[in-house]
Amino acid sequence: MSKINEILEGWGNVMLDQFNAVDPVTKALAKKRMEICNECDMRVFNTCNPAKTGINIISKKPTRGCGCNISAKTLSPQSQCPLSKW
């Protein structure tokens, strides 16, 4: 899936979530992801801050935040954390 499709899917699910219309599997996945993001140092408000750097847990390389809106990204099942935390 392209990054554009992931972004559109995430934002679409944000809108559906306003009407409690997100499928339960996606909603549960987003909740687990959000719990991880809530503890992350790269989170600034509701953004994965591209000005901050963390260590990717798989590659062990320094990695910048992606700049995504966390609420939308966690609701896109195909999206991945830049630090590989999910």
LUMDRENMAR-592959 format. One record per residue (C-alpha): residue number from 1; x, y, z. Coordinates in Angstrom, 3 decimals. Example, Ala and Ser with C-alpha at 12.3 -4.5 7.8 and 13.67 -1.06 7.14 Angstrom:
// residues 2
<1,<12.300,-4.500,7.800>>
<2,<13.670,-1.060,7.140>>
This chain:
// residues 86
<1,<0.000,0.000,0.000>>
<2,<1.365,3.423,-0.876>>
<3,<1.935,6.043,1.792>>
<4,<-0.812,8.191,0.252>>
<5,<-3.280,5.315,0.576>>
<6,<-2.213,4.751,4.185>>
<7,<-2.783,8.427,4.973>>
<8,<-6.191,8.434,3.280>>
<9,<-7.170,5.216,5.042>>
<10,<-6.122,6.626,8.419>>
<11,<-8.025,9.883,7.954>>
<12,<-11.038,8.003,6.598>>
<13,<-11.046,5.886,9.727>>
<14,<-10.719,9.006,11.895>>
<15,<-13.931,10.254,10.299>>
<16,<-15.661,6.868,10.694>>
<17,<-14.559,6.787,14.333>>
<18,<-16.566,9.956,14.951>>
<19,<-19.656,7.842,14.221>>
<20,<-18.382,4.693,15.998>>
<21,<-18.207,3.032,12.574>>
<22,<-14.602,1.759,12.573>>
<23,<-14.439,-2.018,12.467>>
<24,<-13.640,-3.521,15.911>>
<25,<-10.374,-5.137,14.791>>
<26,<-8.987,-1.843,13.485>>
<27,<-10.220,0.002,16.577>>
<28,<-8.489,-2.500,18.899>>
<29,<-5.270,-2.279,16.871>>
<30,<-5.358,1.526,17.018>>
<31,<-5.886,1.434,20.787>>
<32,<-2.797,-0.772,21.296>>
<33,<-0.748,1.430,19.000>>
<34,<-1.892,4.605,20.751>>
<35,<-0.816,3.177,24.118>>
<36,<2.683,2.726,22.679>>
<37,<2.691,6.199,21.117>>
<38,<1.537,7.792,24.358>>
<39,<4.819,6.700,25.975>>
<40,<7.060,7.675,23.046>>
<41,<9.514,10.576,23.357>>
<42,<9.022,11.437,19.675>>
<43,<5.370,12.303,20.254>>
<44,<4.658,16.016,20.487>>
<45,<0.958,16.656,21.015>>
<46,<-0.657,14.454,18.337>>
<47,<2.320,14.329,15.956>>
<48,<5.249,11.967,15.501>>
<49,<7.696,14.870,15.478>>
<50,<10.168,14.845,12.549>>
<51,<12.468,17.148,14.520>>
<52,<13.067,14.371,17.060>>
<53,<15.184,11.270,16.607>>
<54,<14.839,7.871,18.230>>
<55,<16.477,4.481,17.773>>
<56,<14.634,1.998,15.552>>
<57,<14.228,-1.149,17.652>>
<58,<14.920,-3.472,14.699>>
<59,<17.656,-1.719,12.712>>
<60,<19.164,0.001,15.780>>
<61,<19.678,3.082,13.592>>
<62,<18.726,6.639,14.532>>
<63,<15.408,7.477,12.895>>
<64,<13.433,10.709,12.682>>
<65,<9.759,10.984,13.457>>
<66,<7.539,10.653,10.400>>
<67,<5.526,13.846,10.918>>
<68,<2.222,11.982,10.834>>
<69,<-0.859,12.740,12.839>>
<70,<-0.806,9.925,15.390>>
<71,<-4.584,9.532,15.629>>
<72,<-4.834,8.935,11.880>>
<73,<-1.714,6.790,11.603>>
<74,<-2.752,4.405,14.363>>
<75,<-6.087,3.887,12.570>>
<76,<-4.352,2.819,9.344>>
<77,<-3.676,-0.935,9.758>>
<78,<-1.005,-0.953,7.016>>
<79,<1.003,1.914,8.537>>
<80,<4.114,1.302,10.601>>
<81,<5.848,3.164,13.394>>
<82,<9.126,4.734,12.187>>
<83,<10.826,3.186,15.236>>
<84,<9.279,-0.242,14.501>>
<85,<7.504,-0.262,17.870>>
<86,<4.375,-1.441,16.026>>
